């Protein structure tokens, strides 16, 4: 099982504790020999579990030794184990073999491998054939085959794996055995001479690897099997397989990147092609595979590195030399596989690279007697040369030269590394006047700095709780601030935490404080700007109010003047055009008033018969009087009434006395009849004059294109309004022109981000004018309104663009005016099927005004709905 480093320490500590307890139990009590053997076996197994393989192997070897006290060769000593004698002995041999394999992987000693192979073989031989062997024998054979691989016996390993695959198909490590058989079969194919057998073996290996790659078991490294599959395809004789290997190598880069291997995660090698072009990529990969104990695959990886370097050197792409440690690593890998001839060849190449490399010389001396004798002679020569040079050191001249040489070398070392302890000590001893004082001063400064740092470290430890508490508080405040950035209490807490001396230097709350300071600065600027804006606005409002008061006063004065002038003109017109009617009306009123007064105050009575007889005569007399004598009579009556005011007393009235002195009732009836005739004539004349004025107004109304309400609406829309801009220096004429121009419809286009579209969105009133709007505008308004309109009628495209504006959620249009649109002629469906839904969807629209034009019945009904 694979544990993390921390878990492995605890795991081993537990097993070591168990071993100590068992040792104390053995020492403290007198136990039987069989129980002591059993406890010693428990110590050996716990030592194996704790990783102390050498101690475990020593205890197991003592248990299998020939001494009588610790001998486990009899079946009687196994009754405490709870299992059969042969199976327990096989298990102990298996544990010993695993310990020796672990020691071989860590040291590389050939003797450990031999001992492991012997113990595995004994475990197989000692195993009793029963149901237990069906579960334990395949794993034991698997470990035996693995030891044979390390031993270099590939044919025996292949036979072992074949037995596992043939006889134990339900083995849990079946795919592991299949994978190892593919590795060993590929190695065996290199020693074959028959091309047909080689191709057949390679094809089987490719099939096995491709089958395992479909679902890789957890016990098999994905990195190893992908590289092995790519290398197998590359070394095969088929061109198709070689071409397929390039794709597998690209997948290998992805696997290395996921496992953080061979510098694949470096930004420099983010692309697989760049990583594969790197000469050291496969060298890094081989080092990683070799550290995991897969020496056969690591050897292939080293060979791939050497082949790529050779091809690049031949083509001139990469002329850099082969890495000096690569030959030594390849030699170690071959030595682990017991291939000593190749190991010596690569070690010799490493020696040619660096003849004085210590590890290379040690390995060659260990593997070859020839090189051992050669290196011994070299060492002896060097020793004799050292002895001769040591004898020369006793002369004064040589000591002086050596001292100068040492001073120069030490000064150079101090120049490169000022804190080199050895060089500083030598210079302080050999050049006291030059260097000792400086080094002493530096040592004193370093001591004081260390004391200061030590004190600060103590303070740091003492305040660690406060810093942690403040850090937790800062983290919580930062999270709350992210959720509620405008909370004044949280902003105050952020300032307090960042002002604290224990606040961490690197923390997100520092960035929060910077944002808060920037926001406060911006708030002050915005406050000052807003305050100045409102002051200017208040001044502007007061100016506008003052102007409105003045304009209102002037308007009232102008209205009064206009009323006075209009009244004067009307009086003058009545006096000049129709003076008889006015005089006749006044005369008739005075006559009627006089007749009523006379009738009320008259003391005599006339008979009814006399009045009936003279009715025709009175009519003729009234007509004659009306035609000939009415004007002088009226003049005389007016003069008389002015000279003789009417009195309330009937007896003293001169008019009464005059009437009484006349011809009796004749004058009374004559005057009454004349008054009735004059009043009838006055009513008839007024009616004719009013009819003439009405007919003239009706003729003018028939010529007009708009109704009175529509004309009043148009005059209100086109009337100039006072400017509400904050720039008070703008001229009134430019403001009026902009306001009038902003009322009419302008083409916005179909794109919502254009300035024309945004201008129409912000417009509150839109007038859509048809082809006959020019005459209407000339009658209903004055000035350059027609020029501001532009004279372009409202078309189908304009209807579609207006629908887009009305459907926009930022639309501010409140009133839509349709002026002289002719829909009855064109019968355009856009107004019914596009404009009406847009009007219903628009939220800001308050009123739709139809001012003139021709519309279909369905459009008007839909507009009402």
QUIRARA-V945696 format. One record per residue. RES is the residue in three letters. OMEGA is omega in whole degrees, -180 to 180 (none if undefined). NEAR is the number of other ideal C-beta (glycine too) atoms within 8 Angstrom. Layout:
RES_OMEGA_NEAR, RES_OMEGA_NEAR
This chain:
UNK_-179_2, UNK_179_2, UNK_172_7, UNK_-176_5, UNK_-180_6, UNK_179_6, UNK_-178_8, UNK_178_10, UNK_178_8, UNK_-179_8, UNK_180_11, UNK_179_11, UNK_179_9, UNK_-178_8, UNK_177_12, UNK_177_11, UNK_177_8, UNK_179_10, UNK_179_12, UNK_178_8, UNK_-180_8, UNK_178_12, UNK_178_9, UNK_179_8, UNK_-180_10, UNK_-176_11, UNK_-171_6, UNK_-174_5, UNK_174_6, UNK_-176_2, UNK_177_9, UNK_-177_5, UNK_-180_8, UNK_178_10, UNK_176_9, UNK_177_10, UNK_-180_12, UNK_180_10, UNK_177_12, UNK_175_13, UNK_176_13, UNK_177_10, UNK_-179_12, UNK_-179_15, UNK_178_10, UNK_174_13, UNK_176_14, UNK_180_13, UNK_-180_9, UNK_179_12, UNK_177_7, UNK_-171_9, UNK_-177_12, UNK_178_8, UNK_178_9, UNK_-180_15, UNK_179_13, UNK_-180_8, UNK_180_13, UNK_178_14, UNK_176_9, UNK_179_10, UNK_-180_14, UNK_-179_8, UNK_-174_8, UNK_-179_3, UNK_-174_7, UNK_-176_4, UNK_-174_5, UNK_-175_10, UNK_177_11, UNK_-177_11, UNK_180_4, UNK_-176_6, UNK_-177_5, UNK_-176_6, UNK_-176_10, UNK_-177_12, UNK_178_6, UNK_-176_7, UNK_177_8, UNK_-180_3, UNK_-180_8, UNK_-177_9, UNK_-174_7, UNK_-180_9, UNK_179_14, UNK_178_11, UNK_177_11, UNK_179_16, UNK_178_11, UNK_176_14, UNK_178_13, UNK_178_13, UNK_179_13, UNK_178_15, UNK_177_16, UNK_178_11, UNK_-179_15, UNK_177_15, UNK_178_15, UNK_178_9, UNK_178_13, UNK_-180_13, UNK_-179_8, UNK_-176_6, UNK_-177_7, UNK_-179_9, UNK_-177_8, UNK_-178_7, UNK_178_6, UNK_180_12, UNK_178_15, UNK_179_8, UNK_179_12, UNK_179_16, UNK_-180_13, UNK_-179_8, UNK_178_13, UNK_179_15, UNK_178_9, UNK_179_10, UNK_178_14, UNK_-178_12, UNK_-177_6, UNK_-174_10, UNK_178_13, UNK_-176_10, UNK_175_4, UNK_-179_7, UNK_179_5, UNK_-178_10, UNK_179_11, UNK_-180_7, UNK_-175_7, UNK_-176_12, UNK_-179_11, UNK_179_12, UNK_178_9, UNK_177_14, UNK_178_12, UNK_178_15, UNK_176_13, UNK_177_13, UNK_178_15, UNK_177_11, UNK_177_14, UNK_175_13, UNK_178_15, UNK_-179_13, UNK_-179_9, UNK_180_8, UNK_-173_8, UNK_179_11, UNK_178_7, UNK_178_9, UNK_179_14, UNK_177_12, UNK_180_8, UNK_179_13, UNK_178_15, UNK_178_9, UNK_179_9, UNK_-177_15, UNK_-177_12, UNK_-170_6, UNK_-176_6, UNK_-179_11, UNK_-180_6, UNK_-180_4, UNK_-177_10, UNK_177_3, UNK_-177_10, UNK_-179_12, UNK_175_10, UNK_177_11, UNK_178_15, UNK_179_13, UNK_179_13, UNK_178_14, UNK_177_13, UNK_179_14, UNK_-178_12, UNK_179_14, UNK_178_12, UNK_178_13, UNK_179_10, UNK_-179_12, UNK_179_12, UNK_-180_6, UNK_180_5, UNK_179_9, UNK_-179_2, UNK_-178_6, UNK_-179_6, UNK_178_6, UNK_179_9, UNK_180_11, UNK_180_10, UNK_179_8, UNK_180_13, UNK_180_14, UNK_178_9, UNK_179_10, UNK_179_13, UNK_179_13, UNK_-180_8, UNK_-178_12, UNK_179_14, UNK_177_9, UNK_-180_8, UNK_-179_15, UNK_178_9, UNK_177_5, UNK_-174_4, UNK_176_8, UNK_-178_8, UNK_-179_4, UNK_-179_6, UNK_180_12, UNK_179_7, UNK_180_9, UNK_-178_14, UNK_-175_12, UNK_178_14, UNK_178_13, UNK_-180_14, UNK_179_14, UNK_179_13, UNK_-180_13, UNK_179_12, UNK_177_13, UNK_-178_13, UNK_-178_9, UNK_179_6, UNK_-178_12, UNK_-177_6, UNK_179_6, UNK_179_5, UNK_178_6, UNK_179_11, UNK_178_10, UNK_179_7, UNK_-178_9, UNK_179_12, UNK_177_7, UNK_180_7, UNK_178_12, UNK_176_11, UNK_175_11, UNK_177_10, UNK_177_12, UNK_178_13, UNK_179_9, UNK_178_11, UNK_180_14, UNK_179_9, UNK_-179_6, UNK_179_8, UNK_-176_7, UNK_171_9, UNK_175_10, UNK_-179_10, UNK_-180_11, UNK_179_6, UNK_178_7, UNK_179_4, UNK_-176_6, UNK_179_13, UNK_179_6, UNK_-179_6, UNK_-180_9, UNK_179_7, UNK_180_10, UNK_-180_14, UNK_177_10, UNK_179_5, UNK_-177_9, UNK_-175_10, UNK_-176_8, UNK_-179_12, UNK_174_12, UNK_176_13, UNK_-179_11, UNK_179_14, UNK_178_15, UNK_180_10, UNK_-179_11, UNK_180_14, UNK_178_13, UNK_178_6, UNK_177_8, UNK_178_6, UNK_-174_10, UNK_180_11, UNK_179_11, UNK_178_12, UNK_178_13, UNK_176_12, UNK_-179_11, UNK_176_14, UNK_178_15, UNK_177_8, UNK_178_11, UNK_-179_14, UNK_179_11, UNK_179_8, UNK_178_10, UNK_-180_11, UNK_-180_8, UNK_180_8, UNK_178_12, UNK_179_9, UNK_-180_6, UNK_180_6, UNK_180_6, UNK_-178_4, UNK_-179_7, UNK_179_5, UNK_-178_4, UNK_178_4, UNK_-178_8, UNK_-171_7, UNK_-179_11, UNK_-177_7, UNK_178_12, UNK_-180_13, UNK_178_15, UNK_178_13, UNK_179_13, UNK_178_16, UNK_-180_12, UNK_178_14, UNK_179_13, UNK_177_13, UNK_177_9, UNK_178_12, UNK_175_10, UNK_-170_9, UNK_-180_9, UNK_178_6, UNK_178_10, UNK_177_13, UNK_-179_12, UNK_180_9, UNK_177_13, UNK_176_15, UNK_176_9, UNK_177_9, UNK_177_15, UNK_177_12, UNK_178_6, UNK_-179_9, UNK_-174_8, UNK_-175_5, UNK_177_5, UNK_-170_12, UNK_-176_6, UNK_178_7, UNK_180_12, UNK_178_12, UNK_180_8, UNK_178_13, UNK_178_15, UNK_179_11, UNK_-176_6, UNK_-174_11, UNK_176_8, UNK_180_5, UNK_180_6, UNK_176_11, UNK_177_11, UNK_-179_8, UNK_-180_8, UNK_177_11, UNK_178_9, UNK_179_8, UNK_179_8, UNK_178_8, UNK_177_8, UNK_179_8, UNK_179_8, UNK_178_8, UNK_178_8, UNK_178_8, UNK_180_8, UNK_178_8, UNK_-180_8, UNK_178_8, UNK_176_7, UNK_180_7, UNK_-177_8, UNK_-177_9, UNK_179_6, UNK_-178_7, UNK_-179_5, UNK_-180_6, UNK_178_10, UNK_179_10, UNK_178_8, UNK_-180_8, UNK_179_9, UNK_178_9, UNK_179_8, UNK_179_8, UNK_178_10, UNK_-180_11, UNK_-179_8, UNK_-179_8, UNK_177_12, UNK_177_10, UNK_178_8, UNK_177_11, UNK_177_12, UNK_179_6, UNK_180_6, UNK_-173_7, UNK_-177_5, UNK_175_5, UNK_-172_10, UNK_-178_6, UNK_-180_7, UNK_179_12, UNK_178_12, UNK_-180_8, UNK_-180_10, UNK_177_15, UNK_178_11, UNK_-175_6, UNK_-180_10, UNK_-174_9, UNK_-176_8, UNK_-175_5, UNK_-169_7, UNK_-171_10, UNK_-179_10, UNK_-180_7, UNK_-180_8, UNK_178_11, UNK_178_8, UNK_178_8, UNK_177_8, UNK_178_8, UNK_178_8, UNK_179_8, UNK_178_8, UNK_179_8, UNK_178_8, UNK_178_8, UNK_177_8, UNK_179_8, UNK_180_8, UNK_180_8, UNK_178_8, UNK_178_8, UNK_178_8, UNK_176_8, UNK_177_8, UNK_179_8, UNK_179_8, UNK_-180_7, UNK_-179_6, UNK_-177_9, UNK_179_8, UNK_180_6, UNK_180_8, UNK_178_10, UNK_179_8, UNK_179_8, UNK_178_13, UNK_176_10, UNK_178_8, UNK_178_9, UNK_179_13, UNK_179_10, UNK_179_8, UNK_178_13, UNK_179_13, UNK_178_8, UNK_180_10, UNK_178_14, UNK_179_6, UNK_-179_6, UNK_-175_7, UNK_-177_7, UNK_178_5, UNK_-175_9, UNK_179_6, UNK_178_6, UNK_179_12, UNK_176_11, UNK_177_8, UNK_179_9, UNK_178_15, UNK_-179_10, UNK_-179_8, UNK_-179_13, UNK_177_10, UNK_-180_6, UNK_-176_8, UNK_179_3, UNK_179_7, UNK_-179_13, UNK_-178_8, UNK_-179_5, UNK_-179_4, UNK_179_11, UNK_-179_6, UNK_174_15, UNK_177_11, UNK_176_7, UNK_179_11, UNK_178_11, UNK_179_8, UNK_-180_8, UNK_178_11, UNK_178_8, UNK_179_8, UNK_178_8, UNK_178_8, UNK_178_8, UNK_179_8, UNK_177_8, UNK_179_8, UNK_180_8, UNK_179_8, UNK_179_8, UNK_179_8, UNK_179_8, UNK_180_8, UNK_178_8, UNK_179_8, UNK_-179_9, UNK_176_8, UNK_178_8, UNK_179_9, UNK_179_9, UNK_177_8, UNK_180_8, UNK_-180_10, UNK_179_8, UNK_177_8, UNK_-180_9, UNK_177_10, UNK_178_8, UNK_177_8, UNK_179_9, UNK_178_9, UNK_179_8, UNK_-180_8, UNK_179_8, UNK_178_8, UNK_179_8, UNK_178_8, UNK_178_8, UNK_178_8, UNK_179_8, UNK_179_8, UNK_178_8, UNK_178_8, UNK_-180_8, UNK_179_8, UNK_179_8, UNK_179_8, UNK_-180_8, UNK_179_8, UNK_179_8, UNK_180_8, UNK_179_8, UNK_178_8, UNK_-180_8, UNK_180_8, UNK_178_8, UNK_179_10, UNK_-176_8, UNK_-174_6, UNK_-173_6, UNK_179_7, UNK_-179_9, UNK_-178_6, UNK_180_11, UNK_-180_10, UNK_179_9, UNK_-180_12, UNK_179_9, UNK_179_8, UNK_180_12, UNK_179_12, UNK_-179_8, UNK_178_11, UNK_179_14, UNK_179_10, UNK_-179_8, UNK_-179_13, UNK_179_12, UNK_-179_8, UNK_-178_9, UNK_180_12, UNK_179_8, UNK_-174_6, UNK_-176_9, UNK_-176_10, UNK_180_5, UNK_178_7, UNK_176_4, UNK_-179_10, UNK_-178_6, UNK_-178_6, UNK_179_6, UNK_179_9, UNK_-179_11, UNK_-179_7, UNK_-176_6, UNK_-177_10, UNK_-179_8, UNK_-180_6, UNK_179_7, UNK_178_11, UNK_-180_9, UNK_180_8, UNK_178_10, UNK_178_12, UNK_180_9, UNK_180_9, UNK_-180_12, UNK_-176_11, UNK_-169_6, UNK_-168_6, UNK_-176_7, UNK_-177_11, UNK_178_6, UNK_-179_7, UNK_178_9, UNK_-180_11, UNK_-179_8, UNK_-179_8, UNK_178_12, UNK_179_10, UNK_-179_8, UNK_-179_9, UNK_179_11, UNK_-178_5, UNK_-177_5, UNK_-180_7, UNK_-177_4, UNK_-180_8, UNK_178_6, UNK_180_2, UNK_-177_6, UNK_-176_7, UNK_-176_5, UNK_-179_5, UNK_178_11, UNK_-179_6, UNK_180_11, UNK_178_12, UNK_179_8, UNK_-179_8, UNK_179_11, UNK_180_8, UNK_-179_5, UNK_-176_8, UNK_176_4, UNK_-174_7, UNK_-178_9, UNK_-179_9, UNK_180_10, UNK_-180_13, UNK_-179_12, UNK_-178_12, UNK_179_11, UNK_180_9, UNK_179_12, UNK_179_13, UNK_178_12, UNK_180_8, UNK_180_11, UNK_179_14, UNK_178_10, UNK_180_8, UNK_180_10, UNK_179_12, UNK_180_8, UNK_-179_8, UNK_179_10, UNK_180_9, UNK_179_8, UNK_-179_8, UNK_178_10, UNK_179_8, UNK_179_8, UNK_178_8, UNK_179_8, UNK_179_8, UNK_177_8, UNK_179_8, UNK_178_8, UNK_178_8, UNK_177_8, UNK_-180_8, UNK_178_7, UNK_179_6, UNK_-176_5, UNK_-178_8, UNK_-177_8, UNK_174_12, UNK_-179_5, UNK_178_6, UNK_179_6, UNK_178_11, UNK_178_11, UNK_177_8, UNK_-179_11, UNK_179_16, UNK_177_10, UNK_-180_7, UNK_-176_10, UNK_-180_11, UNK_178_6, UNK_-180_7, UNK_179_6, UNK_-178_6, UNK_176_8, UNK_-180_4, UNK_179_7, UNK_177_7, UNK_-173_5, UNK_-176_7, UNK_-179_3, UNK_-179_9, UNK_-178_5, UNK_-177_8, UNK_179_6, UNK_178_8, UNK_179_12, UNK_-180_10, UNK_179_10, UNK_180_8, UNK_179_11, UNK_-178_13, UNK_-179_8, UNK_180_9, UNK_-174_11, UNK_178_12, UNK_175_11, UNK_-174_7, UNK_-178_7, UNK_-174_13, UNK_-177_8, UNK_-179_4, UNK_-172_6, UNK_-176_6, UNK_-179_5, UNK_179_9, UNK_180_5, UNK_179_10, UNK_179_13, UNK_179_9, UNK_179_11, UNK_176_13, UNK_-177_13, UNK_-178_7, UNK_-177_11, UNK_-179_7, UNK_-179_12, UNK_177_13, UNK_177_11, UNK_-173_13, UNK_179_13, UNK_-176_12, UNK_-178_6, UNK_-176_11, UNK_-177_12, UNK_180_9, UNK_180_8, UNK_179_15, UNK_179_14, UNK_180_8, UNK_-172_8, UNK_-178_10, UNK_179_9, UNK_177_3, UNK_-175_5, UNK_-179_6, UNK_-180_11, UNK_177_9, UNK_178_6, UNK_179_10, UNK_178_13, UNK_176_6, UNK_-180_5, UNK_-179_4, UNK_-179_7, UNK_-173_9, UNK_180_6, UNK_178_7, UNK_177_6, UNK_178_11, UNK_179_14, UNK_179_10, UNK_178_12, UNK_177_14, UNK_178_13, UNK_179_11, UNK_-179_13, UNK_-180_13, UNK_180_9, UNK_-177_9, UNK_178_3, UNK_-178_5, UNK_-179_13, UNK_-177_9, UNK_-180_16, UNK_-177_9, UNK_179_12, UNK_-178_12, UNK_177_14, UNK_-172_10, UNK_175_14, UNK_174_13, UNK_-177_12, UNK_-180_11, UNK_-177_13, UNK_-178_8, UNK_-176_6, UNK_-179_6, UNK_-176_7, UNK_-179_8, UNK_-178_6, UNK_-177_11, UNK_-179_11, UNK_-173_11, UNK_180_7, UNK_-174_11, UNK_-178_11, UNK_174_12, UNK_178_9, UNK_177_12, UNK_179_12, UNK_-178_6, UNK_-177_8, UNK_-176_11, UNK_-174_5, UNK_-174_8, UNK_-179_13, UNK_-174_5, UNK_174_7, UNK_-176_10, UNK_177_10, UNK_-176_9, UNK_177_13, UNK_177_10, UNK_-179_13, UNK_-175_7, UNK_178_10, UNK_-178_9, UNK_-179_6, UNK_179_7, UNK_-179_12, UNK_177_10, UNK_178_8, UNK_178_9, UNK_177_10, UNK_179_5, UNK_none_4
